[in-house]
Amino acid sequence: MTSPAPRRAVLFDMDDTLLLTREVKWDHHRFVAREHYGIELDDQTLRAHWGEPFDEMIGNLYRHSAPVDEMRAVNKACAHRYPKAVVPGAVEVVTSLMDAGLLVGVVTSTNTDMALADLDRCGLPVDRLCLVHGADVTGHHKPDPRVFDRALEFLRGLNVTEVTYVGDAVMDDQAAAGAELGFIAVTTGLFDASRFEGRAVVDDITDVLPLLLGDRA
């Protein structure tokens, strides 16, 4: 019996990689903090906690002014006013990779149910993703490379031998390096190209296709 052919996979960060998130959600957090807890959030504070697991982040931003379930509910109640939007070209990139035979998944710091809802609403082909892991699933947080443990275990079972992570943050790069994954940086978040020394860096998500597919892009 012949062994199955090795496969390749691409894992994406979600926020500010596939979805435009930071600006609208900073406004969202400012509104909740001001209207419900009397807190004025500045950019420095938002930047310091941006990218933390959701429950941890809102606790820090809202200064633990209420139980986490209550803070989460207050945040969710007005989330419809501050919807994330898809990064132009992201749907086409994900679809092209899948059509070329690569497995595609998402590993994000957002809780999984929220991530699935946002990805689906923004038109990403959720039903074709091989996995979506949020902070509540991984049990760890970037830059800890163990955020990828469950994803990599799953992918090994599918005979995947090469995995690349695509993200916009330095902690994405650090986590990928610790897990010995390939990494491509997109400068659609808080960090410019100078923060990703020695890594492939693109300004537009569509530019990952030639890097990942070569002549097939």
mmCIF file of the C-alpha atoms, coordinates in Angstrom:
data_MODEL
# 
_entry.id   MODEL 
# 
loop_
_atom_site.group_PDB 
_atom_site.id 
_atom_site.type_symbol 
_atom_site.label_atom_id 
_atom_site.label_alt_id 
_atom_site.label_comp_id 
_atom_site.label_asym_id 
_atom_site.label_entity_id 
_atom_site.label_seq_id 
_atom_site.pdbx_PDB_ins_code 
_atom_site.Cartn_x 
_atom_site.Cartn_y 
_atom_site.Cartn_z 
_atom_site.occupancy 
_atom_site.B_iso_or_equiv 
_atom_site.pdbx_formal_charge 
_atom_site.auth_seq_id 
_atom_site.auth_comp_id 
_atom_site.auth_asym_id 
_atom_site.auth_atom_id 
_atom_site.pdbx_PDB_model_num 
ATOM 1   C CA . MET A 1 1   ? 0.000   0.000  0.000   1.00 0.00 ? 1   MET A CA 1 
ATOM 2   C CA . THR A 1 2   ? 1.408   3.385  -0.985  1.00 0.00 ? 2   THR A CA 1 
ATOM 3   C CA . SER A 1 3   ? 1.634   6.114  1.622   1.00 0.00 ? 3   SER A CA 1 
ATOM 4   C CA . PRO A 1 4   ? -0.637  9.147  1.140   1.00 0.00 ? 4   PRO A CA 1 
ATOM 5   C CA . ALA A 1 5   ? 1.039   12.132 -0.461  1.00 0.00 ? 5   ALA A CA 1 
ATOM 6   C CA . PRO A 1 6   ? 2.262   14.800 1.977   1.00 0.00 ? 6   PRO A CA 1 
ATOM 7   C CA . ARG A 1 7   ? 0.063   17.869 2.184   1.00 0.00 ? 7   ARG A CA 1 
ATOM 8   C CA . ARG A 1 8   ? 0.579   21.562 2.875   1.00 0.00 ? 8   ARG A CA 1 
ATOM 9   C CA . ALA A 1 9   ? -1.468  23.820 5.124   1.00 0.00 ? 9   ALA A CA 1 
ATOM 10  C CA . VAL A 1 10  ? -1.779  27.547 5.681   1.00 0.00 ? 10  VAL A CA 1 
ATOM 11  C CA . LEU A 1 11  ? -3.049  28.900 8.991   1.00 0.00 ? 11  LEU A CA 1 
ATOM 12  C CA . PHE A 1 12  ? -4.185  32.521 9.243   1.00 0.00 ? 12  PHE A CA 1 
ATOM 13  C CA . ASP A 1 13  ? -4.453  34.909 12.125  1.00 0.00 ? 13  ASP A CA 1 
ATOM 14  C CA . MET A 1 14  ? -7.876  36.564 11.886  1.00 0.00 ? 14  MET A CA 1 
ATOM 15  C CA . ASP A 1 15  ? -7.947  40.118 13.232  1.00 0.00 ? 15  ASP A CA 1 
ATOM 16  C CA . ASP A 1 16  ? -6.229  42.638 10.950  1.00 0.00 ? 16  ASP A CA 1 
ATOM 17  C CA . THR A 1 17  ? -5.054  39.750 8.782   1.00 0.00 ? 17  THR A CA 1 
ATOM 18  C CA . LEU A 1 18  ? -8.299  38.427 7.270   1.00 0.00 ? 18  LEU A CA 1 
ATOM 19  C CA . LEU A 1 19  ? -10.672 40.938 8.880   1.00 0.00 ? 19  LEU A CA 1 
ATOM 20  C CA . LEU A 1 20  ? -10.310 44.685 9.420   1.00 0.00 ? 20  LEU A CA 1 
ATOM 21  C CA . THR A 1 21  ? -10.646 44.851 13.159  1.00 0.00 ? 21  THR A CA 1 
ATOM 22  C CA . ARG A 1 22  ? -8.486  47.239 15.147  1.00 0.00 ? 22  ARG A CA 1 
ATOM 23  C CA . GLU A 1 23  ? -9.956  50.644 14.315  1.00 0.00 ? 23  GLU A CA 1 
ATOM 24  C CA . VAL A 1 24  ? -13.603 49.654 14.613  1.00 0.00 ? 24  VAL A CA 1 
ATOM 25  C CA . LYS A 1 25  ? -13.107 47.561 17.735  1.00 0.00 ? 25  LYS A CA 1 
ATOM 26  C CA . TRP A 1 26  ? -11.054 50.245 19.448  1.00 0.00 ? 26  TRP A CA 1 
ATOM 27  C CA . ASP A 1 27  ? -14.074 52.512 18.944  1.00 0.00 ? 27  ASP A CA 1 
ATOM 28  C CA . HIS A 1 28  ? -16.285 49.706 20.287  1.00 0.00 ? 28  HIS A CA 1 
ATOM 29  C CA . HIS A 1 29  ? -14.197 49.340 23.443  1.00 0.00 ? 29  HIS A CA 1 
ATOM 30  C CA . ARG A 1 30  ? -14.081 53.109 23.930  1.00 0.00 ? 30  ARG A CA 1 
ATOM 31  C CA . PHE A 1 31  ? -17.876 53.231 23.816  1.00 0.00 ? 31  PHE A CA 1 
ATOM 32  C CA . VAL A 1 32  ? -18.364 50.376 26.309  1.00 0.00 ? 32  VAL A CA 1 
ATOM 33  C CA . ALA A 1 33  ? -15.720 51.699 28.697  1.00 0.00 ? 33  ALA A CA 1 
ATOM 34  C CA . ARG A 1 34  ? -17.123 55.230 28.646  1.00 0.00 ? 34  ARG A CA 1 
ATOM 35  C CA . GLU A 1 35  ? -20.860 54.517 28.663  1.00 0.00 ? 35  GLU A CA 1 
ATOM 36  C CA . HIS A 1 36  ? -20.903 51.612 31.105  1.00 0.00 ? 36  HIS A CA 1 
ATOM 37  C CA . TYR A 1 37  ? -17.870 52.082 33.331  1.00 0.00 ? 37  TYR A CA 1 
ATOM 38  C CA . GLY A 1 38  ? -16.989 55.773 33.123  1.00 0.00 ? 38  GLY A CA 1 
ATOM 39  C CA . ILE A 1 39  ? -13.545 55.022 31.675  1.00 0.00 ? 39  ILE A CA 1 
ATOM 40  C CA . GLU A 1 40  ? -11.901 57.017 28.870  1.00 0.00 ? 40  GLU A CA 1 
ATOM 41  C CA . LEU A 1 41  ? -9.606  54.710 26.906  1.00 0.00 ? 41  LEU A CA 1 
ATOM 42  C CA . ASP A 1 42  ? -6.611  56.196 25.117  1.00 0.00 ? 42  ASP A CA 1 
ATOM 43  C CA . ASP A 1 43  ? -4.622  54.648 22.262  1.00 0.00 ? 43  ASP A CA 1 
ATOM 44  C CA . GLN A 1 44  ? -1.729  53.728 24.546  1.00 0.00 ? 44  GLN A CA 1 
ATOM 45  C CA . THR A 1 45  ? -3.959  51.596 26.767  1.00 0.00 ? 45  THR A CA 1 
ATOM 46  C CA . LEU A 1 46  ? -5.704  49.971 23.821  1.00 0.00 ? 46  LEU A CA 1 
ATOM 47  C CA . ARG A 1 47  ? -2.393  49.184 22.148  1.00 0.00 ? 47  ARG A CA 1 
ATOM 48  C CA . ALA A 1 48  ? -0.999  47.683 25.360  1.00 0.00 ? 48  ALA A CA 1 
ATOM 49  C CA . HIS A 1 49  ? -3.819  45.139 25.635  1.00 0.00 ? 49  HIS A CA 1 
ATOM 50  C CA . TRP A 1 50  ? -4.674  44.613 21.978  1.00 0.00 ? 50  TRP A CA 1 
ATOM 51  C CA . GLY A 1 51  ? -4.289  40.974 20.989  1.00 0.00 ? 51  GLY A CA 1 
ATOM 52  C CA . GLU A 1 52  ? -4.800  39.527 24.469  1.00 0.00 ? 52  GLU A CA 1 
ATOM 53  C CA . PRO A 1 53  ? -7.397  36.752 24.840  1.00 0.00 ? 53  PRO A CA 1 
ATOM 54  C CA . PHE A 1 54  ? -10.791 38.433 24.709  1.00 0.00 ? 54  PHE A CA 1 
ATOM 55  C CA . ASP A 1 55  ? -11.859 37.906 28.324  1.00 0.00 ? 55  ASP A CA 1 
ATOM 56  C CA . GLU A 1 56  ? -8.462  39.023 29.605  1.00 0.00 ? 56  GLU A CA 1 
ATOM 57  C CA . MET A 1 57  ? -8.451  42.052 27.328  1.00 0.00 ? 57  MET A CA 1 
ATOM 58  C CA . ILE A 1 58  ? -11.874 43.370 28.312  1.00 0.00 ? 58  ILE A CA 1 
ATOM 59  C CA . GLY A 1 59  ? -11.004 42.865 31.960  1.00 0.00 ? 59  GLY A CA 1 
ATOM 60  C CA . ASN A 1 60  ? -7.920  45.002 31.544  1.00 0.00 ? 60  ASN A CA 1 
ATOM 61  C CA . LEU A 1 61  ? -9.619  47.627 29.397  1.00 0.00 ? 61  LEU A CA 1 
ATOM 62  C CA . TYR A 1 62  ? -12.689 47.937 31.616  1.00 0.00 ? 62  TYR A CA 1 
ATOM 63  C CA . ARG A 1 63  ? -10.543 47.752 34.771  1.00 0.00 ? 63  ARG A CA 1 
ATOM 64  C CA . HIS A 1 64  ? -12.377 44.667 36.032  1.00 0.00 ? 64  HIS A CA 1 
ATOM 65  C CA . SER A 1 65  ? -15.352 46.880 36.826  1.00 0.00 ? 65  SER A CA 1 
ATOM 66  C CA . ALA A 1 66  ? -17.745 43.901 36.713  1.00 0.00 ? 66  ALA A CA 1 
ATOM 67  C CA . PRO A 1 67  ? -17.644 40.092 36.515  1.00 0.00 ? 67  PRO A CA 1 
ATOM 68  C CA . VAL A 1 68  ? -16.254 38.919 33.189  1.00 0.00 ? 68  VAL A CA 1 
ATOM 69  C CA . ASP A 1 69  ? -19.591 37.441 32.090  1.00 0.00 ? 69  ASP A CA 1 
ATOM 70  C CA . GLU A 1 70  ? -21.237 40.817 32.598  1.00 0.00 ? 70  GLU A CA 1 
ATOM 71  C CA . MET A 1 71  ? -18.489 42.703 30.754  1.00 0.00 ? 71  MET A CA 1 
ATOM 72  C CA . ARG A 1 72  ? -18.702 40.223 27.888  1.00 0.00 ? 72  ARG A CA 1 
ATOM 73  C CA . ALA A 1 73  ? -22.500 40.612 27.713  1.00 0.00 ? 73  ALA A CA 1 
ATOM 74  C CA . VAL A 1 74  ? -22.288 44.417 27.706  1.00 0.00 ? 74  VAL A CA 1 
ATOM 75  C CA . ASN A 1 75  ? -19.685 44.295 24.947  1.00 0.00 ? 75  ASN A CA 1 
ATOM 76  C CA . LYS A 1 76  ? -21.750 41.847 22.895  1.00 0.00 ? 76  LYS A CA 1 
ATOM 77  C CA . ALA A 1 77  ? -24.944 43.882 23.273  1.00 0.00 ? 77  ALA A CA 1 
ATOM 78  C CA . CYS A 1 78  ? -23.553 46.748 21.199  1.00 0.00 ? 78  CYS A CA 1 
ATOM 79  C CA . ALA A 1 79  ? -21.223 44.750 18.929  1.00 0.00 ? 79  ALA A CA 1 
ATOM 80  C CA . HIS A 1 80  ? -23.665 45.134 16.012  1.00 0.00 ? 80  HIS A CA 1 
ATOM 81  C CA . ARG A 1 81  ? -22.799 48.842 15.956  1.00 0.00 ? 81  ARG A CA 1 
ATOM 82  C CA . TYR A 1 82  ? -19.135 48.042 15.334  1.00 0.00 ? 82  TYR A CA 1 
ATOM 83  C CA . PRO A 1 83  ? -18.938 45.215 12.786  1.00 0.00 ? 83  PRO A CA 1 
ATOM 84  C CA . LYS A 1 84  ? -15.636 43.941 11.507  1.00 0.00 ? 84  LYS A CA 1 
ATOM 85  C CA . ALA A 1 85  ? -15.157 44.011 7.731   1.00 0.00 ? 85  ALA A CA 1 
ATOM 86  C CA . VAL A 1 86  ? -13.272 41.688 5.452   1.00 0.00 ? 86  VAL A CA 1 
ATOM 87  C CA . VAL A 1 87  ? -9.793  42.690 4.300   1.00 0.00 ? 87  VAL A CA 1 
ATOM 88  C CA . PRO A 1 88  ? -10.060 43.318 0.536   1.00 0.00 ? 88  PRO A CA 1 
ATOM 89  C CA . GLY A 1 89  ? -8.885  40.213 -1.285  1.00 0.00 ? 89  GLY A CA 1 
ATOM 90  C CA . ALA A 1 90  ? -8.960  37.913 1.754   1.00 0.00 ? 90  ALA A CA 1 
ATOM 91  C CA . VAL A 1 91  ? -11.836 35.768 0.506   1.00 0.00 ? 91  VAL A CA 1 
ATOM 92  C CA . GLU A 1 92  ? -10.154 35.320 -2.837  1.00 0.00 ? 92  GLU A CA 1 
ATOM 93  C CA . VAL A 1 93  ? -6.849  34.395 -1.191  1.00 0.00 ? 93  VAL A CA 1 
ATOM 94  C CA . VAL A 1 94  ? -8.394  31.766 1.067   1.00 0.00 ? 94  VAL A CA 1 
ATOM 95  C CA . THR A 1 95  ? -10.479 30.325 -1.771  1.00 0.00 ? 95  THR A CA 1 
ATOM 96  C CA . SER A 1 96  ? -7.504  30.212 -4.150  1.00 0.00 ? 96  SER A CA 1 
ATOM 97  C CA . LEU A 1 97  ? -5.384  28.340 -1.621  1.00 0.00 ? 97  LEU A CA 1 
ATOM 98  C CA . MET A 1 98  ? -8.131  25.782 -1.050  1.00 0.00 ? 98  MET A CA 1 
ATOM 99  C CA . ASP A 1 99  ? -8.741  25.380 -4.773  1.00 0.00 ? 99  ASP A CA 1 
ATOM 100 C CA . ALA A 1 100 ? -5.003  24.719 -5.196  1.00 0.00 ? 100 ALA A CA 1 
ATOM 101 C CA . GLY A 1 101 ? -5.263  21.807 -2.743  1.00 0.00 ? 101 GLY A CA 1 
ATOM 102 C CA . LEU A 1 102 ? -3.887  23.397 0.416   1.00 0.00 ? 102 LEU A CA 1 
ATOM 103 C CA . LEU A 1 103 ? -5.646  23.009 3.748   1.00 0.00 ? 103 LEU A CA 1 
ATOM 104 C CA . VAL A 1 104 ? -6.571  26.359 5.280   1.00 0.00 ? 104 VAL A CA 1 
ATOM 105 C CA . GLY A 1 105 ? -7.419  27.152 8.898   1.00 0.00 ? 105 GLY A CA 1 
ATOM 106 C CA . VAL A 1 106 ? -7.549  30.020 11.386  1.00 0.00 ? 106 VAL A CA 1 
ATOM 107 C CA . VAL A 1 107 ? -5.780  30.336 14.751  1.00 0.00 ? 107 VAL A CA 1 
ATOM 108 C CA . THR A 1 108 ? -6.892  33.504 16.518  1.00 0.00 ? 108 THR A CA 1 
ATOM 109 C CA . SER A 1 109 ? -6.948  35.176 19.930  1.00 0.00 ? 109 SER A CA 1 
ATOM 110 C CA . THR A 1 110 ? -10.681 35.832 19.527  1.00 0.00 ? 110 THR A CA 1 
ATOM 111 C CA . ASN A 1 111 ? -13.026 33.312 21.155  1.00 0.00 ? 111 ASN A CA 1 
ATOM 112 C CA . THR A 1 112 ? -14.013 30.605 18.691  1.00 0.00 ? 112 THR A CA 1 
ATOM 113 C CA . ASP A 1 113 ? -17.763 31.246 18.503  1.00 0.00 ? 113 ASP A CA 1 
ATOM 114 C CA . MET A 1 114 ? -17.191 34.941 17.863  1.00 0.00 ? 114 MET A CA 1 
ATOM 115 C CA . ALA A 1 115 ? -14.519 34.176 15.271  1.00 0.00 ? 115 ALA A CA 1 
ATOM 116 C CA . LEU A 1 116 ? -16.773 31.766 13.373  1.00 0.00 ? 116 LEU A CA 1 
ATOM 117 C CA . ALA A 1 117 ? -19.615 34.280 13.363  1.00 0.00 ? 117 ALA A CA 1 
ATOM 118 C CA . ASP A 1 118 ? -17.387 37.110 12.103  1.00 0.00 ? 118 ASP A CA 1 
ATOM 119 C CA . LEU A 1 119 ? -15.713 34.984 9.432   1.00 0.00 ? 119 LEU A CA 1 
ATOM 120 C CA . ASP A 1 120 ? -19.055 33.731 8.148   1.00 0.00 ? 120 ASP A CA 1 
ATOM 121 C CA . ARG A 1 121 ? -20.681 37.180 8.137   1.00 0.00 ? 121 ARG A CA 1 
ATOM 122 C CA . CYS A 1 122 ? -17.720 38.616 6.232   1.00 0.00 ? 122 CYS A CA 1 
ATOM 123 C CA . GLY A 1 123 ? -17.987 36.003 3.501   1.00 0.00 ? 123 GLY A CA 1 
ATOM 124 C CA . LEU A 1 124 ? -15.096 33.682 4.325   1.00 0.00 ? 124 LEU A CA 1 
ATOM 125 C CA . PRO A 1 125 ? -15.816 30.062 3.282   1.00 0.00 ? 125 PRO A CA 1 
ATOM 126 C CA . VAL A 1 126 ? -16.133 28.768 6.850   1.00 0.00 ? 126 VAL A CA 1 
ATOM 127 C CA . ASP A 1 127 ? -17.514 25.419 5.728   1.00 0.00 ? 127 ASP A CA 1 
ATOM 128 C CA . ARG A 1 128 ? -14.287 24.750 3.812   1.00 0.00 ? 128 ARG A CA 1 
ATOM 129 C CA . LEU A 1 129 ? -11.853 25.721 6.583   1.00 0.00 ? 129 LEU A CA 1 
ATOM 130 C CA . CYS A 1 130 ? -10.143 22.707 8.096   1.00 0.00 ? 130 CYS A CA 1 
ATOM 131 C CA . LEU A 1 131 ? -10.135 24.284 11.584  1.00 0.00 ? 131 LEU A CA 1 
ATOM 132 C CA . VAL A 1 132 ? -10.862 27.465 13.522  1.00 0.00 ? 132 VAL A CA 1 
ATOM 133 C CA . HIS A 1 133 ? -9.204  27.706 16.941  1.00 0.00 ? 133 HIS A CA 1 
ATOM 134 C CA . GLY A 1 134 ? -9.814  30.621 19.264  1.00 0.00 ? 134 GLY A CA 1 
ATOM 135 C CA . ALA A 1 135 ? -8.201  31.453 22.583  1.00 0.00 ? 135 ALA A CA 1 
ATOM 136 C CA . ASP A 1 136 ? -10.830 29.381 24.380  1.00 0.00 ? 136 ASP A CA 1 
ATOM 137 C CA . VAL A 1 137 ? -9.788  26.254 22.474  1.00 0.00 ? 137 VAL A CA 1 
ATOM 138 C CA . THR A 1 138 ? -6.026  26.490 22.529  1.00 0.00 ? 138 THR A CA 1 
ATOM 139 C CA . GLY A 1 139 ? -5.625  27.091 26.266  1.00 0.00 ? 139 GLY A CA 1 
ATOM 140 C CA . HIS A 1 140 ? -2.587  29.249 25.467  1.00 0.00 ? 140 HIS A CA 1 
ATOM 141 C CA . HIS A 1 141 ? -1.943  32.644 23.968  1.00 0.00 ? 141 HIS A CA 1 
ATOM 142 C CA . LYS A 1 142 ? 0.467   34.001 21.385  1.00 0.00 ? 142 LYS A CA 1 
ATOM 143 C CA . PRO A 1 143 ? 3.456   34.416 21.514  1.00 0.00 ? 143 PRO A CA 1 
ATOM 144 C CA . ASP A 1 144 ? 3.338   31.013 23.247  1.00 0.00 ? 144 ASP A CA 1 
ATOM 145 C CA . PRO A 1 145 ? 3.895   28.490 20.438  1.00 0.00 ? 145 PRO A CA 1 
ATOM 146 C CA . ARG A 1 146 ? 1.577   26.042 22.168  1.00 0.00 ? 146 ARG A CA 1 
ATOM 147 C CA . VAL A 1 147 ? -1.320  27.941 20.592  1.00 0.00 ? 147 VAL A CA 1 
ATOM 148 C CA . PHE A 1 148 ? -0.644  25.699 17.603  1.00 0.00 ? 148 PHE A CA 1 
ATOM 149 C CA . ASP A 1 149 ? -0.463  22.353 19.441  1.00 0.00 ? 149 ASP A CA 1 
ATOM 150 C CA . ARG A 1 150 ? -3.998  21.203 18.752  1.00 0.00 ? 150 ARG A CA 1 
ATOM 151 C CA . ALA A 1 151 ? -3.974  22.476 15.188  1.00 0.00 ? 151 ALA A CA 1 
ATOM 152 C CA . LEU A 1 152 ? -0.695  20.753 14.418  1.00 0.00 ? 152 LEU A CA 1 
ATOM 153 C CA . GLU A 1 153 ? -1.852  17.491 15.975  1.00 0.00 ? 153 GLU A CA 1 
ATOM 154 C CA . PHE A 1 154 ? -4.937  17.610 13.779  1.00 0.00 ? 154 PHE A CA 1 
ATOM 155 C CA . LEU A 1 155 ? -2.946  18.478 10.666  1.00 0.00 ? 155 LEU A CA 1 
ATOM 156 C CA . ARG A 1 156 ? -0.408  15.704 11.250  1.00 0.00 ? 156 ARG A CA 1 
ATOM 157 C CA . GLY A 1 157 ? -3.326  13.288 11.195  1.00 0.00 ? 157 GLY A CA 1 
ATOM 158 C CA . LEU A 1 158 ? -4.077  14.563 7.690   1.00 0.00 ? 158 LEU A CA 1 
ATOM 159 C CA . ASN A 1 159 ? -0.463  13.941 6.615   1.00 0.00 ? 159 ASN A CA 1 
ATOM 160 C CA . VAL A 1 160 ? 0.424   17.622 6.546   1.00 0.00 ? 160 VAL A CA 1 
ATOM 161 C CA . THR A 1 161 ? 4.194   18.078 6.540   1.00 0.00 ? 161 THR A CA 1 
ATOM 162 C CA . GLU A 1 162 ? 4.497   21.828 5.867   1.00 0.00 ? 162 GLU A CA 1 
ATOM 163 C CA . VAL A 1 163 ? 2.599   24.594 7.671   1.00 0.00 ? 163 VAL A CA 1 
ATOM 164 C CA . THR A 1 164 ? 2.806   28.352 7.150   1.00 0.00 ? 164 THR A CA 1 
ATOM 165 C CA . TYR A 1 165 ? 1.211   30.917 9.442   1.00 0.00 ? 165 TYR A CA 1 
ATOM 166 C CA . VAL A 1 166 ? 0.133   34.306 8.093   1.00 0.00 ? 166 VAL A CA 1 
ATOM 167 C CA . GLY A 1 167 ? -0.283  37.143 10.597  1.00 0.00 ? 167 GLY A CA 1 
ATOM 168 C CA . ASP A 1 168 ? 0.065   40.868 11.207  1.00 0.00 ? 168 ASP A CA 1 
ATOM 169 C CA . ALA A 1 169 ? 1.642   41.006 14.676  1.00 0.00 ? 169 ALA A CA 1 
ATOM 170 C CA . VAL A 1 170 ? 5.061   40.394 16.194  1.00 0.00 ? 170 VAL A CA 1 
ATOM 171 C CA . MET A 1 171 ? 3.509   37.875 18.588  1.00 0.00 ? 171 MET A CA 1 
ATOM 172 C CA . ASP A 1 172 ? 2.233   35.946 15.546  1.00 0.00 ? 172 ASP A CA 1 
ATOM 173 C CA . ASP A 1 173 ? 5.792   35.758 14.257  1.00 0.00 ? 173 ASP A CA 1 
ATOM 174 C CA . GLN A 1 174 ? 7.162   34.716 17.651  1.00 0.00 ? 174 GLN A CA 1 
ATOM 175 C CA . ALA A 1 175 ? 4.568   31.973 18.109  1.00 0.00 ? 175 ALA A CA 1 
ATOM 176 C CA . ALA A 1 176 ? 5.179   30.623 14.604  1.00 0.00 ? 176 ALA A CA 1 
ATOM 177 C CA . ALA A 1 177 ? 8.940   30.618 15.157  1.00 0.00 ? 177 ALA A CA 1 
ATOM 178 C CA . GLY A 1 178 ? 8.561   28.748 18.433  1.00 0.00 ? 178 GLY A CA 1 
ATOM 179 C CA . ALA A 1 179 ? 6.394   26.138 16.740  1.00 0.00 ? 179 ALA A CA 1 
ATOM 180 C CA . GLU A 1 180 ? 8.849   25.891 13.828  1.00 0.00 ? 180 GLU A CA 1 
ATOM 181 C CA . LEU A 1 181 ? 6.287   27.035 11.283  1.00 0.00 ? 181 LEU A CA 1 
ATOM 182 C CA . GLY A 1 182 ? 6.858   29.108 8.219   1.00 0.00 ? 182 GLY A CA 1 
ATOM 183 C CA . PHE A 1 183 ? 5.642   32.676 8.591   1.00 0.00 ? 183 PHE A CA 1 
ATOM 184 C CA . ILE A 1 184 ? 4.479   35.480 6.306   1.00 0.00 ? 184 ILE A CA 1 
ATOM 185 C CA . ALA A 1 185 ? 3.826   38.919 7.774   1.00 0.00 ? 185 ALA A CA 1 
ATOM 186 C CA . VAL A 1 186 ? 1.175   41.285 6.454   1.00 0.00 ? 186 VAL A CA 1 
ATOM 187 C CA . THR A 1 187 ? 1.541   44.947 7.422   1.00 0.00 ? 187 THR A CA 1 
ATOM 188 C CA . THR A 1 188 ? -2.199  45.506 7.901   1.00 0.00 ? 188 THR A CA 1 
ATOM 189 C CA . GLY A 1 189 ? -1.980  45.780 11.699  1.00 0.00 ? 189 GLY A CA 1 
ATOM 190 C CA . LEU A 1 190 ? 0.092   47.798 14.135  1.00 0.00 ? 190 LEU A CA 1 
ATOM 191 C CA . PHE A 1 191 ? 3.532   46.709 12.901  1.00 0.00 ? 191 PHE A CA 1 
ATOM 192 C CA . ASP A 1 192 ? 5.492   47.779 9.848   1.00 0.00 ? 192 ASP A CA 1 
ATOM 193 C CA . ALA A 1 193 ? 7.932   45.669 7.846   1.00 0.00 ? 193 ALA A CA 1 
ATOM 194 C CA . SER A 1 194 ? 10.913  46.632 10.013  1.00 0.00 ? 194 SER A CA 1 
ATOM 195 C CA . ARG A 1 195 ? 9.475   44.565 12.895  1.00 0.00 ? 195 ARG A CA 1 
ATOM 196 C CA . PHE A 1 196 ? 9.672   41.318 10.907  1.00 0.00 ? 196 PHE A CA 1 
ATOM 197 C CA . GLU A 1 197 ? 13.365  41.086 10.132  1.00 0.00 ? 197 GLU A CA 1 
ATOM 198 C CA . GLY A 1 198 ? 14.268  37.978 8.158   1.00 0.00 ? 198 GLY A CA 1 
ATOM 199 C CA . ARG A 1 199 ? 10.647  37.156 7.335   1.00 0.00 ? 199 ARG A CA 1 
ATOM 200 C CA . ALA A 1 200 ? 8.672   37.414 4.128   1.00 0.00 ? 200 ALA A CA 1 
ATOM 201 C CA . VAL A 1 201 ? 6.579   40.572 4.403   1.00 0.00 ? 201 VAL A CA 1 
ATOM 202 C CA . VAL A 1 202 ? 3.718   41.787 2.217   1.00 0.00 ? 202 VAL A CA 1 
ATOM 203 C CA . ASP A 1 203 ? 1.628   44.939 2.324   1.00 0.00 ? 203 ASP A CA 1 
ATOM 204 C CA . ASP A 1 204 ? -1.443  43.357 0.740   1.00 0.00 ? 204 ASP A CA 1 
ATOM 205 C CA . ILE A 1 205 ? -2.980  39.996 1.646   1.00 0.00 ? 205 ILE A CA 1 
ATOM 206 C CA . THR A 1 206 ? -3.232  39.064 -2.031  1.00 0.00 ? 206 THR A CA 1 
ATOM 207 C CA . ASP A 1 207 ? 0.561   39.140 -2.264  1.00 0.00 ? 207 ASP A CA 1 
ATOM 208 C CA . VAL A 1 208 ? 0.800   35.964 -0.164  1.00 0.00 ? 208 VAL A CA 1 
ATOM 209 C CA . LEU A 1 209 ? -0.471  33.906 -3.104  1.00 0.00 ? 209 LEU A CA 1 
ATOM 210 C CA . PRO A 1 210 ? 2.723   33.914 -5.183  1.00 0.00 ? 210 PRO A CA 1 
ATOM 211 C CA . LEU A 1 211 ? 4.730   33.188 -2.041  1.00 0.00 ? 211 LEU A CA 1 
ATOM 212 C CA . LEU A 1 212 ? 2.570   30.173 -1.191  1.00 0.00 ? 212 LEU A CA 1 
ATOM 213 C CA . LEU A 1 213 ? 1.670   28.915 -4.659  1.00 0.00 ? 213 LEU A CA 1 
ATOM 214 C CA . GLY A 1 214 ? 4.570   30.008 -6.822  1.00 0.00 ? 214 GLY A CA 1 
ATOM 215 C CA . ASP A 1 215 ? 3.773   29.454 -10.482 1.00 0.00 ? 215 ASP A CA 1 
ATOM 216 C CA . ARG A 1 216 ? 0.257   28.308 -9.591  1.00 0.00 ? 216 ARG A CA 1 
ATOM 217 C CA . ALA A 1 217 ? -0.739  31.737 -8.233  1.00 0.00 ? 217 ALA A CA 1 
# 
